[in-house]
């Protein structure tokens, strides 16, 4: 009985550590430890699939991971990204750069 309890405890601890430290798109969607965040990024023009994009939080600090998402706007390369870890819920193209956070602008 003692071995079963120890095994269950080890499995639970391993699952918690996995959720806390691993960034995978669909794992992040269900991860209860993560909150939705708003980040900002500059994306390349002329493509619909954005891969390995460095995003910055509202204070201008870069995220510790990179995002992959899709979208298209021929005129704008600045996006506001709503995400939970690496899972992107929504992007919004920013045409008026006065809405772009000044802290992020300094880092770009």
SVG drawing of the C-alpha trace seen along z (x, -y; Angstrom):
<svg xmlns="http://www.w3.org/2000/svg" viewBox="-9 -58 24 60">
<polyline fill="none" stroke="black" stroke-width="0.4" points="0.0,0.0 2.8,-2.4 4.4,-1.8 1.1,-2.6 0.8,-5.9 4.4,-6.8 3.9,-6.0 0.7,-8.2 2.5,-11.1 5.4,-10.8 3.0,-10.8 1.1,-13.9 4.3,-15.8 5.6,-14.9 2.3,-16.2 2.4,-19.5 6.1,-20.1 5.2,-19.3 2.4,-21.8 4.5,-24.4 7.6,-24.3 6.7,-22.9 5.3,-25.2 3.2,-23.3 0.4,-24.9 -2.5,-22.5 -1.2,-21.8 -1.1,-25.5 -4.8,-25.8 -5.9,-23.4 -3.2,-24.4 -5.0,-25.8 -1.8,-27.5 -1.6,-29.9 -3.6,-33.1 -4.6,-34.8 -2.0,-37.5 -1.8,-40.3 1.5,-40.7 2.8,-42.7 4.9,-41.6 6.1,-42.7 5.4,-40.2 6.7,-39.9 4.5,-41.3 3.3,-39.2 2.7,-35.9 -0.3,-34.3 1.6,-32.0 3.8,-33.5 6.4,-31.1 8.8,-31.7 7.7,-35.2 9.2,-37.0 6.5,-38.8 6.8,-41.3 4.6,-41.9 3.1,-45.3 6.2,-46.3 8.5,-45.6 10.0,-42.4 10.4,-39.6 8.5,-36.4 10.7,-33.4 9.1,-31.5 8.2,-32.3 4.7,-32.1 3.3,-30.6 0.0,-31.8 -1.8,-32.7 -3.3,-35.9 -3.0,-38.3 -3.0,-42.1 -1.2,-43.6 -0.6,-47.0 0.2,-46.3 3.1,-44.4 2.3,-45.3 0.0,-42.9 -1.5,-42.6 -1.7,-38.9 -4.0,-37.5 -2.6,-34.1 -2.3,-31.7 1.2,-30.4 1.9,-29.4 -1.8,-28.9 -2.9,-32.0 -6.6,-32.9 -6.7,-36.1 -4.6,-38.6 -5.4,-42.2 -3.5,-44.2 -2.5,-47.7 -2.7,-50.3 -2.6,-53.3 0.9,-53.1 -0.2,-55.5 -1.9,-52.3 1.4,-50.5 2.9,-50.5 5.9,-52.9 7.9,-50.4 7.6,-47.8 8.5,-50.4 11.8,-51.1 12.8,-47.5 11.9,-46.9"/>
</svg>
